[in-house]
Amino acid sequence: MTIDAREGLVAHLGLAAVGERVVRPKHRESSRLCVETFVETRTPWWPRGGGGGDKEGDRTATKPLAPSDPDRWCLDMRGLDSILDYWPDDLVCRVGAGITFDNLQTTLARRGLRLRGSSLRPRDTTLGGAYARGDAGLRGAPGDSLRDQVLGLVAVAGGGEVVKAGARVVKNVAGYDLARLFHGSHGAFGVVLDFVLRLEAIPGASHCVALPTNFDAALDLLSKWRRPARSFDPAVQLWLNATASRALGGPEQGALFLMAEGWPESIDAWREATARAQGVTLANEAAQAWNAVRDLDANHALWIQLPASRLVRWWGDNQGWISGRGSQPNLVADLLAGSARLWSTPSPFDGELVAEVARTVREAGGWVWSPTAASSPSPALIRLKRALDPHGLLPPIPTPVLGPTDG
């Protein structure tokens, strides 16, 4: 049996056709049957969700890693976009992997609940796309990423087997945590169909401010503005360099963005303290800039992992020569996570500059994620790939991560 035409597959499985060699299942069973058909006919395929890339619908693999084989079919998962089950007493729900962050949060907000964490471009980004990319969003506190909110999932591996991982209980420690295997895999092992998610109540109040500052003074300012918050740290702690801040409507010289959430009395005290500070951009303007940061297209960004204090030193030592290479570097640093996104406008960094940036970060003891970097998967990942995708129909394992020991 072979797949001779898109219409044949669509008619056989009752799918929605959305493009040349692109099909969009509408529920779990049609997704499984589609993968099963790909395996039976030995047809190369790749899953697509919404993960922060092109406007037409983002690949779970980033653009440089996306398959170029004209015979490879695309399984577009954005048809699985509903809340499937809801257990309010347990603060747990089950959702299709194709639902976007904004749609999910809007629906949950009607019940006074939310999914903790965030994502870049939440209007377009699906949970499955963000999970496949390993996108931690812009809330860098431990426990705030999407991965930490996933209690379980159902996926179809590259060989057609249905994989069920986790459960709908928070304390679930039996067996291997297979759900983490699909996090950051870029669709190399299979496709996630649905997630079981941990929820929380929406905080009683929140407040956002932007403080004009350079990176050297950001950590000192952060320490100062933590004190009025008393029993909590601001939930979002981002620093933007001057280029990124100006582009997103923030202060001219660079900005420290802080967003606090909690009890109304505590937030009121923090709001009053920040209102008395000089140069602080308050509420509406800061919130507009925050929304602009969320809508960043980070598909071509380098993701840098360094503790905040070392990140400050690294940027101070290297921003001059990066700018001197004809680029306009934009840096958004998450001071809670100890990470940063670095990209260039109006065009992406060239390969030589990416390699040099990666070298300096590695020398500082950090890690770099780059869609153009070259690295080799570990033997363990290769064995997993062979077990879950025995016919090699899915894209290769993405390994664009360079760390202190890479050459």
HELIX and SHEET records of a PDB file:
HELIX    1   1 ARG A    6  LEU A   13  1                                   8    
HELIX    2   2 ARG A   28  GLU A   40  1                                  13    
HELIX    3   3 LYS A   63  LEU A   65  5                                   3    
HELIX    4   4 MET A   77  GLY A   79  5                                   3    
HELIX    5   5 PRO A   88  ASP A   90  5                                   3    
HELIX    6   6 PHE A  101  ALA A  109  1                                   9    
HELIX    7   7 LEU A  127  ARG A  133  1                                   7    
HELIX    8   8 LEU A  146  GLN A  149  1                                   4    
HELIX    9   9 LEU A  178  PHE A  182  5                                   5    
HELIX   10  10 PHE A  215  ARG A  226  1                                  12    
HELIX   11  11 ARG A  227  ALA A  229  5                                   3    
HELIX   12  12 ALA A  242  ALA A  247  1                                   6    
HELIX   13  13 PRO A  264  ALA A  275  1                                  12    
HELIX   14  14 ALA A  283  ARG A  294  1                                  12    
HELIX   15  15 ALA A  308  GLY A  324  1                                  17    
HELIX   16  16 GLY A  351  GLU A  363  1                                  13    
HELIX   17  17 PRO A  379  LEU A  388  1                                  10    
SHEET    1   A 4 ALA A  16  GLY A  19  0                                        
SHEET    2   A 4 VAL A  22  ARG A  24 -1                                        
SHEET    3   A 4 TRP A  73  ASP A  76  1                                        
SHEET    4   A 4 TRP A  45  ARG A  48  1                                        
SHEET    1   B 5 ILE A  83  TRP A  87  0                                        
SHEET    2   B 5 VAL A  92  GLY A  96 -1                                        
SHEET    3   B 5 GLY A 190  ARG A 198 -1                                        
SHEET    4   B 5 VAL A 150  ALA A 157 -1                                        
SHEET    5   B 5 VAL A 162  GLY A 166 -1                                        
SHEET    1   C 2 LEU A 113  ARG A 114  0                                        
SHEET    2   C 2 GLU A 200  ALA A 201 -1                                        
SHEET    1   D 9 THR A 281  LEU A 282  0                                        
SHEET    2   D 9 ALA A 205  PRO A 212 -1                                        
SHEET    3   D 9 ALA A 255  GLY A 262 -1                                        
SHEET    4   D 9 VAL A 236  LEU A 240 -1                                        
SHEET    5   D 9 GLN A 328  ASP A 334 -1                                        
SHEET    6   D 9 SER A 339  THR A 345 -1                                        
SHEET    7   D 9 LEU A 302  GLN A 305 -1                                        
SHEET    8   D 9 TRP A 367  TRP A 369 -1                                        
SHEET    9   D 9 VAL A 401  LEU A 402 -1                                        
END                                                                             
